[in-house]
Amino acid sequence: MLLGSAVDFRGWRGVTRGLGHCQLDARCVRGFIRAVRAPHYPCAAPASGILLGREIRMRKILNTKDFVLGTFATNCSGGMSVTKIGERWDNSWENNAKLARMLDDAGIDFMLPIARWIGYGGETDFHGSVLETITWAAGLLAQTKNLTVFATIHTAANHPAVVAKQIATLDQIGQGRAGLNIVAGWNRPEYEALGLPLAAGHDKRYSYAQEWFDVIKQIWERDGAFNYDGENFHLKGIYGLPKPWHGERPPILNAAGSGEGRDFAIQNANFLFTPAIDPARSKVEVAELKAKARAADKPVQVLTFSHVVCRPTEQEARDYLRHFAQDNADWAAVDNLVALQFANAQSFPHDLLALIRDRMAAGHGGFPLVGTPEQVADGICALAEAGFKGTTLSFVDYVKEFPYFRDTVLPILEARGLRQPGGSRNGGQ
């Protein structure tokens, strides 16, 4: 029963909003019934309002007008910089937990990990040490209040029924702050190391991924047990409890470069993740992606990734960039990474992949944000003007370098109207 609490029906799927009132359809009524049973199934509560004395918040990352910011690959040794310098990123749990609390306090929106099982070789074996993303996300969600934390999952390596349970559990831990990054597969040596098949064509990889995610969606959304009989999965009497927090699907992210991948992302994801080679080229590409999403009636946003070298003067920033990404780059690991991208993936345009070898060393091919705080802010504004909804940020040493970015760049972005003061510290309200 509802214990003296106000209930806002707007969060239930199936509600049609009117002028100052809401009209309830059958799905809304079913949502209300599930909410009444919330003591038994707390996952089935509505997504907004107050239920049983607990405030229910919308998922900020899906409802903010801000240009969203996150971090990328902090669970991996080296982060995003393929460098040999001593201060390169140490992906220890202690560093990740410390960084997550810093990001949470600063109002940064999300953390995105990479799922990896073998490294790229070279002198440093770049990404040879990687914290597994489900357990990593669980630990970080338990220590933060507003930060969205994604788990990155390879479809071929993880059964969808298990993933549905794992992500729902993460979402319970974070009270609506878990996200799922879906990877259809690209790194053939890694799949060979795991003894897993990697389909030669992107059409087959994404056909499998679609069925995989269809299973997850049904487990999250259907009431009671059901059977599933597809080409790749045959399930009998499957169901999933708990559901994700308040019965709402967590944010879905997918990095896509091929046509098949982008079709998959538009149909299934909230965020399509793609490189930004230069703002002019990206503006055309993002506009085309958004037009395709509108035609499919899918409100997909486009994210990119960037590497940050922010210093009081441009010369200091350029000197440090040259130090870690030229003079001390792990070029053997860079060349292995570039070769794998050519052979197995279409994340980067192949006509430009060889030309951005230097960017691979600096930040795994991310967009360069290099210079003074004003110049870094200018670069972020250029990404926003190109149509991106947000970007991830990487640093050589996230813990040491993020505070300067926080104290100098974030206020500029707020002054320019790209982000609201406080960000997620105010719960996105």
C-alpha positions in Angstrom: 0.0 0.0 0.0 1.0 3.7 -0.4 1.9 4.9 3.1 0.8 8.5 3.2 2.9 9.5 0.2 2.4 11.6 -2.9 2.6 9.8 -6.2 3.5 11.5 -9.5 2.2 9.3 -12.3 4.3 11.1 -14.9 7.1 8.5 -14.6 5.1 5.5 -15.6 5.3 4.2 -19.1 2.0 4.6 -20.8 1.1 8.0 -19.4 -0.1 10.6 -21.8 0.4 14.1 -20.5 -2.4 16.6 -20.9 -2.7 20.3 -20.0 -2.3 20.2 -16.3 -3.4 16.6 -15.9 -2.5 13.1 -17.0 -4.6 10.6 -18.8 -4.0 7.0 -17.7 -4.0 4.1 -20.1 -3.8 0.4 -19.3 0.0 0.4 -19.1 -0.1 3.2 -16.6 -2.7 1.3 -14.5 -0.4 -1.8 -14.5 2.5 0.4 -13.5 0.4 1.7 -10.5 -0.5 -1.9 -9.5 3.2 -2.8 -9.6 4.0 0.3 -7.4 1.4 -0.8 -4.9 3.3 -4.1 -4.6 6.5 -2.2 -4.2 7.3 -3.7 -0.8 7.7 -7.1 -2.6 9.1 -5.8 -5.9 10.8 -2.4 -5.2 12.2 -2.5 -8.7 8.7 -1.9 -10.2 8.1 1.5 -8.7 7.5 4.5 -10.9 10.3 6.7 -12.2 9.3 10.0 -10.6 7.5 11.3 -7.5 7.7 10.0 -4.0 6.9 6.4 -3.0 7.1 4.8 0.4 9.0 7.8 1.8 11.8 7.6 -0.8 12.4 10.3 -3.4 12.4 8.9 -6.9 14.6 10.8 -9.4 14.6 10.7 -13.2 17.8 9.4 -14.7 19.8 12.6 -15.0 22.0 11.6 -17.9 18.9 11.0 -20.1 17.1 14.1 -19.1 19.7 16.9 -18.7 20.1 19.8 -21.1 23.8 20.0 -20.2 26.6 19.0 -22.5 27.5 15.8 -20.7 31.0 15.0 -19.5 32.5 11.6 -18.4 35.7 9.7 -18.2 36.9 6.8 -20.3 39.0 3.7 -19.7 40.1 4.5 -16.1 39.8 0.7 -15.4 42.6 0.0 -17.9 46.3 0.3 -17.4 47.5 3.4 -19.2 44.0 4.8 -19.5 43.8 6.2 -23.0 47.5 7.4 -23.4 49.8 4.9 -25.0 52.9 6.2 -23.3 56.0 4.9 -21.4 56.4 7.7 -19.0 56.4 6.8 -15.3 53.3 8.9 -14.4 51.1 7.1 -16.9 47.7 6.0 -15.4 47.8 3.4 -12.7 44.4 1.7 -12.9 44.4 0.5 -9.3 41.1 0.2 -7.5 42.2 2.9 -5.1 42.8 5.3 -7.9 39.5 4.5 -9.5 37.6 4.9 -6.3 39.3 8.2 -5.5 38.6 9.5 -9.0 35.0 8.5 -8.9 34.4 10.5 -5.7 36.2 13.5 -7.2 34.0 13.3 -10.3 30.9 12.9 -8.3 31.6 15.9 -6.1 32.4 18.0 -9.2 29.2 17.2 -11.0 30.7 15.1 -13.8 28.0 12.9 -15.4 29.4 9.4 -16.0 32.3 7.0 -16.1 32.7 4.6 -19.0 35.1 1.5 -18.9 36.6 -0.6 -21.5 36.2 -4.4 -21.4 39.6 -6.0 -22.2 41.2 -9.4 -21.6 44.6 -9.1 -23.3 46.8 -6.0 -23.9 48.3 -4.5 -27.0 51.9 -5.5 -26.3 54.7 -3.1 -26.7 57.0 -2.1 -23.9 54.1 -1.3 -21.6 51.6 -4.0 -22.7 49.1 -1.1 -23.0 45.8 -2.3 -21.5 47.4 -5.5 -20.2 45.8 -4.9 -16.8 42.1 -4.2 -16.7 39.5 -4.2 -13.9 36.4 -6.2 -14.9 33.6 -3.8 -15.6 30.6 -5.3 -13.7 32.4 -5.6 -10.4 34.2 -2.2 -11.0 30.9 -0.5 -11.6 29.3 -2.1 -8.5 32.1 -0.8 -6.3 31.9 2.7 -7.7 28.2 3.0 -7.6 28.2 2.1 -3.9 30.6 5.0 -3.2 28.9 7.8 -5.2 25.6 9.6 -5.2 24.9 11.1 -8.6 27.5 9.7 -11.0 26.2 7.3 -13.7 28.6 4.3 -14.1 28.5 2.2 -17.2 29.5 -1.5 -17.5 30.9 -2.5 -20.9 29.8 -5.9 -22.1 30.8 -8.0 -25.1 27.8 -9.8 -26.5 29.7 -13.0 -27.5 31.3 -13.4 -24.1 28.3 -12.9 -21.8 24.9 -14.6 -21.8 22.1 -12.1 -22.0 20.1 -13.5 -19.1 23.1 -13.2 -16.9 23.8 -9.6 -18.1 20.1 -8.6 -17.5 20.5 -9.7 -13.9 23.9 -8.1 -13.5 22.8 -4.7 -14.9 19.6 -4.8 -12.9 21.6 -5.5 -9.7 24.0 -2.6 -10.5 21.0 -0.3 -11.0 19.7 -1.3 -7.6 23.0 -0.5 -6.0 23.2 2.9 -7.7 19.5 3.6 -7.4 19.1 4.3 -11.1 22.6 5.2 -12.0 23.8 2.1 -13.9 24.4 2.0 -17.7 25.1 -0.6 -20.3 27.7 -0.2 -23.0 27.2 -2.9 -25.7 30.1 -4.2 -27.7 29.4 -6.5 -30.7 33.0 -7.5 -31.0 36.1 -6.4 -33.1 39.4 -7.5 -31.5 40.1 -10.9 -33.1 43.2 -11.8 -31.0 41.2 -11.2 -27.9 38.4 -13.5 -29.0 40.9 -16.1 -30.0 42.4 -15.9 -26.5 39.0 -16.5 -25.0 38.2 -19.3 -27.5 35.2 -17.3 -28.8 34.1 -17.0 -32.5 34.1 -13.5 -34.0 31.9 -13.3 -37.0 33.7 -12.0 -40.1 30.9 -9.6 -41.2 29.5 -6.8 -39.2 26.0 -7.9 -40.3 26.4 -11.2 -38.5 27.9 -9.5 -35.4 25.0 -7.1 -35.1 22.3 -9.6 -35.9 23.6 -11.6 -32.9 23.8 -8.5 -30.8 20.2 -7.6 -31.7 18.9 -10.9 -30.6 21.1 -10.7 -27.5 19.7 -7.3 -26.5 16.1 -8.4 -27.4 16.4 -11.1 -24.7 17.7 -8.5 -22.1 14.9 -6.1 -22.9 12.2 -8.7 -22.5 13.7 -9.9 -19.2 13.7 -6.3 -17.9 10.2 -5.4 -19.3 8.0 -8.5 -19.1 6.1 -9.6 -16.1 6.3 -13.3 -15.3 8.1 -16.2 -17.0 8.3 -16.5 -20.8 9.9 -18.6 -23.5 12.3 -17.3 -26.1 13.1 -19.2 -29.3 15.5 -17.3 -31.6 18.3 -18.2 -33.9 21.0 -18.0 -31.2 19.1 -18.2 -27.9 16.5 -20.8 -26.8 15.2 -20.0 -23.3 12.3 -21.7 -21.4 10.6 -20.2 -18.4 13.0 -17.3 -18.1 12.1 -14.2 -16.0 14.1 -11.6 -14.2 13.8 -10.0 -10.7 14.7 -7.6 -9.6 14.0 -5.3 -12.5 16.2 -2.2 -13.1 15.6 0.6 -10.6 11.9 1.6 -10.7 11.3 -0.5 -13.8 13.0 1.9 -16.2 15.5 0.7 -18.7 19.1 1.9 -17.9 20.9 4.1 -20.4 22.3 2.2 -23.3 25.5 3.2 -25.1 27.0 1.6 -28.3 30.1 2.6 -30.2 29.4 2.2 -33.9 31.4 3.0 -37.1 29.9 0.5 -39.6 26.5 1.0 -41.2 25.2 -2.1 -39.4 26.6 -0.8 -36.1 25.0 2.6 -36.5 21.7 1.0 -37.4 21.9 -1.1 -34.3 22.7 1.9 -32.1 19.9 4.0 -33.5 17.4 1.2 -32.9 18.6 0.3 -29.4 20.8 2.9 -27.7 20.4 6.2 -26.0 23.9 7.2 -27.0 25.9 6.5 -30.2 29.6 6.8 -29.5 31.9 7.8 -32.4 35.2 9.5 -32.9 35.5 13.2 -33.7 38.3 13.6 -36.3 37.7 17.3 -36.8 34.6 19.5 -35.9 33.7 20.3 -39.5 33.7 16.7 -40.6 31.9 15.7 -37.4 29.2 18.3 -37.9 28.1 16.7 -41.2 28.4 13.2 -39.8 26.4 14.0 -36.6 23.7 15.7 -38.6 23.3 12.7 -40.8 23.1 10.4 -37.8 20.5 12.5 -36.1 18.4 12.7 -39.3 18.5 9.0 -39.5 17.5 8.7 -35.9 14.6 11.1 -36.4 13.4 9.1 -39.4 13.3 6.0 -37.2 11.6 8.0 -34.4 14.5 7.2 -32.1 15.9 10.0 -29.9 19.5 8.9 -30.1 22.2 11.3 -28.9 25.8 11.3 -30.2 28.8 11.2 -27.9 32.5 11.3 -28.6 35.8 11.0 -26.7 38.7 13.4 -26.2 42.1 13.6 -24.5 42.9 16.6 -22.3 46.3 18.3 -21.7 45.4 21.5 -19.8 48.1 23.8 -18.5 48.4 27.5 -17.5 50.1 28.3 -20.9 49.7 26.7 -24.3 53.4 26.1 -24.5 53.4 24.1 -21.3 50.6 22.0 -22.7 52.3 21.4 -26.1 55.5 20.5 -24.4 53.9 17.9 -22.2 52.0 16.5 -25.1 55.2 16.1 -27.1 56.9 14.5 -24.0 54.4 11.7 -23.4 52.9 11.2 -26.9 55.9 11.7 -29.1 59.2 11.3 -27.3 58.0 8.6 -24.9 55.1 7.0 -26.8 55.0 3.2 -26.8 55.0 3.1 -30.6 55.0 -0.7 -30.8 51.7 -0.8 -28.8 50.3 2.1 -31.0 51.1 0.2 -34.2 49.5 -3.0 -32.8 46.3 -0.9 -32.0 46.2 0.7 -35.4 46.7 -2.6 -37.2 43.8 -4.1 -35.3 41.6 -1.2 -36.0 42.3 -1.6 -39.7 41.8 -5.4 -39.7 38.7 -5.8 -37.5 36.9 -2.6 -36.8 35.3 0.4 -38.5 35.2 2.7 -35.4 37.7 5.1 -37.2 37.3 6.1 -40.8 40.0 4.0 -42.6 40.9 6.8 -44.9 42.2 8.8 -41.8 43.4 6.0 -39.5 47.0 6.2 -40.5 46.9 10.0 -40.3 45.9 10.0 -36.7 48.6 7.7 -35.5 49.9 10.5 -33.2 46.4 10.8 -31.7 46.5 7.1 -30.9 49.5 7.7 -28.7 48.1 10.8 -27.0 44.6 9.5 -26.3 43.6 6.3 -28.2 42.5 8.5 -31.2 40.4 10.9 -29.2 39.8 14.5 -30.1 42.6 16.7 -28.7 41.8 19.3 -26.1 45.2 20.8 -25.6 46.2 24.2 -24.3 45.1 26.7 -21.7 41.7 26.4 -19.8 40.2 28.8 -22.3 41.5 26.8 -25.3 40.3 23.5 -23.8 36.9 25.1 -23.2 36.9 26.3 -26.8 37.5 22.8 -28.0 34.6 21.4 -26.0 32.4 24.2 -27.3 33.4 23.2 -30.9 32.3 19.6 -30.2 29.0 20.9 -28.9 28.6 23.1 -32.0 29.3 20.1 -34.1 26.2 18.5 -32.6 27.6 16.1 -30.0 25.7 15.7 -26.8 28.9 15.2 -24.8 32.4 13.8 -24.6 34.5 11.6 -22.4 37.7 13.1 -21.0 41.0 11.3 -20.6 44.2 12.5 -18.9 47.6 10.9 -18.5 47.0 10.8 -14.8 43.3 11.4 -14.1 43.6 11.9 -10.4 46.4 14.4 -10.6 45.2 16.4 -13.6 41.4 16.4 -13.2 41.4 18.9 -10.3 42.9 21.6 -12.5 40.4 20.9 -15.2 37.6 21.0 -12.6 38.8 24.3 -11.1 39.5 26.1 -14.4 37.6 24.6 -17.3 34.2 23.8 -15.7 33.5 27.4 -14.6 34.2 28.5 -18.2 31.7 26.0 -19.6 29.2 27.1 -17.0 29.7 30.7 -17.9 29.1 29.9 -21.6 25.9 28.0 -20.8 27.1 24.6 -21.8 26.6 23.2 -18.3 24.6 24.3 -15.3 26.5 25.2 -12.2 26.8 22.2 -9.9 25.9 19.7 -12.6 24.8 16.4 -11.0 25.7 17.7 -7.6 22.2 19.1 -7.7 20.7 15.9 -9.0 20.1 17.4 -12.4 17.3 19.5 -11.2 
